[in-house]
């Protein structure tokens, strides 16, 4: 006599296999899209929200790696814009200028100029100018994107003006008027097809956030609904998402362990400092998601076993 229950019949088992297969596929896609949603939401928020953007870039100018990099590049610009003899006359004692070639004078004034610029960059006043300028420039740029403006510009030129003004309070005061730093170096003006592309990417980023998050939620729900064991499927999605987030977190933190060396070490250190500030919120988000998902999946498993044992 066949005592098999309806749920144990071959056709029923086959249907369970099919449901489990598709639930697994949808679950894997859901885990991938959860991470993709995190990245897209973070990027969109960081780049298009003025408060988030300012929070990201404002601390950069206070970092020694950034200050050193900017000071070195600005020093080169100052030495190129002002005659070396004028710099030497204003910065060096007469005994340090006598019988010196232009190259020797250049080497002598370099550390003085760099020290003065570093003094400017380290001042709280310049940090305020940096933050305010970035906030205003970004707000204007986003407004241009939202209004589909025919011109797009990110104007950070007040930073250059501030540097020149602040140099008048340093040892470079006597020659500050002769220093020419080009504000156009920090002014971004998109033209032609670049404007159309910027508008297109902005609209796409806004639509992508909503669409991707909606698709992710739909896949999670579909995977749970089509599966035989709903709770187990959700637990597996959470565990997969947690492990993937943990791996992503490690990858995001890996640049922090790089120790640059060589002639371009100052640029590399500056780049790592920028990466640390830009990725800060993303690192924290992936770490929290990894912890919540993994702990939640484990807790759910323990609860299920205890419930089964007490039944």
N, C-alpha and C positions, 0 to 999 in steps of 0.2 A: 504494500500500500504506500502510495506517495503522500507523505505527511508534510510536504513543503508548503510553507505559507505563501500567500500571493507575492509578498515582497522578495521571496527567495526564488521565484520562477525565473527561468533563463531569460525570457524577454524583459522582465523587470530588471534583472542584473545588467543586461545590455544597455537599457535606458540609463541606469545609474552610471555605467561606465562613460556613456556619451555626455551626460550632464557633468560628471567630474572632469572630463577632458576639457570641455568648453569653459567650465568654471575656472580651471587652472590657467587657461589661455587668457581669459578676461582678468584674472587676478594678477598675472604677470604684467599685462599691459597697464593695469591700474597702478601697480607699484612703480613702474617706469614713469607713468604720467604724473604721479604724485611728486616725484623728484623734479620732473620737468616743470611742473606748476610752481614749485618752490623757486626754482631758478628764474622763471619768467616773471613771477610776481616780484621777486627781489630786484631784478634788473629794472623792471618797469618803475617800481617805487623809487629806487635809488636815482634813476636818471631823470624822471619826469616830475617828481615831487620836490619842490624847492627846499622844504625843511629837511627832508632826508638827504638831499644833495649837499646842502650846507653843512649838515652834521657830519657828512663823510669827508668833505674837503677842508673844512675849517681847521681841524687839528694838524693838518699836514705841515703848515708853516711853522709849527712849534717843535717839530721833530728835528733833532740835530742833523740827521742824514739829509733831510730836505734842505735845511738851512745851508749846510755845507755845499751841497750841489748847486743851489741857486747862487750862493756867494761866489763860487768859483766861476760860474758862467757869467755872472754880472761883472766880475772883476775883469774878465777877458774883454767884455764889451766896453768897459770904462777905459781900459788901456788902449783899445782900438780907437775910441772916439776923441780922446784928449791927447795933445802932443806930449810925448814923454818928457820933454824938457820942462814944460809947464808943471807936470806932475811932480817932477823931481824938485823944482824950485819951491813948490808949495808944501812938499811933504818931507824933504830930506834936509839935514843940516848941510851947511856949505862944505864942511870937511868930507861929507859923504858924496858930494857931487863933483869934486875936483878930479880932473884927469880920468873921468869915467866915460866909457863908450855908451852909445844909446842902449845897447843890449844890457850892459851892466847896470845902467840906470833903471831899465825896465825890471830887471830882477830885484833891484833894491826897493822899488816902490810897490811891487806886487803884493808882498805881505801886508803893507800898510793899507793899501786899497781894500784888500780882502777883509782885513780886520774891521775896517769902517763899515763895509757893507754887511758883514756878519752882525755888527752891532745894531744896524738898522733892522735887520731881519729878526733879531732876537727881542726887539722892543715890544711891549704890550700894545703900543699905539699902532704899530704896523700890523700886528695880529688882528686888531679890530678892523683896520682898513681892508685886510685880506678877506675876512669873513663877510663884511658888509658888501664889498664889491662883488664877491662870488654870489651872494644871495640876490642882489639886485640884477646882476647880469643873467643869472639863471631864470629868475622870475620873468624877465623881459623876453628871454629866448623861448620859454614855454608858452608865454602868451602869444608870441608870434606863430608858434606851431598851432596852437588852438584856433587862432583866427585865420589860419591858412594864408598868412601874410606872404606877399611877394618878395619880401626881403627877410633874411635870417642872419642875425649877428649875435655873437657872444663877446661882449666888450669888457675886457679886464684891464684896459689901459690905465684906469685910476691907480692901479697897483704900481705901475712904472712911475707915474707922477709922484706918488707917495715916496717911493724910494729916493728919487732925486731931491725932493723937499727935505726928507730926513737926513740926507747926506750933508745938508747945510749945518747940521748940528754936530757933525763929527770932524775929524781932522781934515776931511776933504772940503770943508766949508769954503776955503779960499779959491778953490777951482771948481766948485759945484756948478757954477753957471756955464762952464766950458764943457761939461759932461753931456753928451747927447745919447740918450737911450731911446730907441724907437718904440713908441706905444703900439705900432702896428704888429710888433712881434707877439703881442698877447691879445690881439683882436681878430676874432674869427668872423669872416664874412663869406657866407655861402652864395654862390652865383650859378646861374644857368640850371643845368640838370640836377645839381646838388641840392637845390631848394626843393624840387619836386620829389627827389628821393627821400629827403628828410621828412617831408609831410607824409609821404607814403609809409615810411617806417614807423612814424609816430602813430598814425591811424592803425596800422597793423598791430603794433604793440598793445594798444588799448583793446582792440578786438580779441587779440590772442589770449589775453589774461582771462577774460570772461569765458571765452570758448573752451580754453584748455581746462580751466577749473570745473566747468560744467561737464565736460566729457569725462574727466577723472571721477567725479562723483557718480556719474551714470555707470561707469565701468565697475566701480566698487559695488554699487547696488546690484548691478546685473550679475556680477560674479557670485555674490551672496545669494541672490534669488534663485539662480539656476542650479546651484550646488545642492548636493544631498545633505551635507552637514553645514548649515549656514555659519554657525559660530566658528567652526574649525577653519572655514574658508577665510573669514574675516581675520582670524588669528594669524593665518599664514600670510595674508596680505600685509598685516601690521609687522610681522617678523621680517618679511622680505624688505619692506620699506625701511625698517630700522637698521638692518644690516647694510643696505645700500647707502643710507644716510651716514652711517658710521664710516664707511669707506670714503665717501665724499668729504666728510669732515677731515679725515686724515690727509687726503689729497690737498685740501684747502690750507691746512696748517703746514704742509711740507715746505713751502718756500721760506718759512721762518727759520728752518734749520740750515739754510744755505749760507755759507760764509764766503762772500765775494773776495776776490783777490785780483791783482793785476792792475794795469794802467786805468782801466775803466771801473774800478771798484767803487768810486764815489757815485757814479751813475747807477751801478747795480744796487748799491745800498739804498739810494733814493727810490729806485724802482720797487725794491722789497718793502720799503716804508709805505709807499703808495698802495701797494697790494694789501698790506696789513690793514690799512685804514679802510680801503674800499671793500675788502672782503670780511671785515669785522662782524657786521650784522649777519651775513650769510653763514659764517662759521658758527656763530652762536645758534642760529636757527636750525641748522642741520644737526648740531650736537644735541639740542633739546629734543628735536623730532626723533633722533636715533634712540635717545634714552627713553622717551615716552613710549615709543612703539615697541621696543624690545622688552621693557619692564611690563608693559601692558599685556603683551603676548604671553609672557611667562606667567604673570599673575592669572590670566584667563585660563591657562592650562592647569595650573595648580588648583584653581577653584573648581574646574570641571572634574578633576580627579577626586577631589574631596567630596564633591556632590554625588559622584557615582558610587564612591565607597560607602557613603551614608545612606544611599537609596536601598 
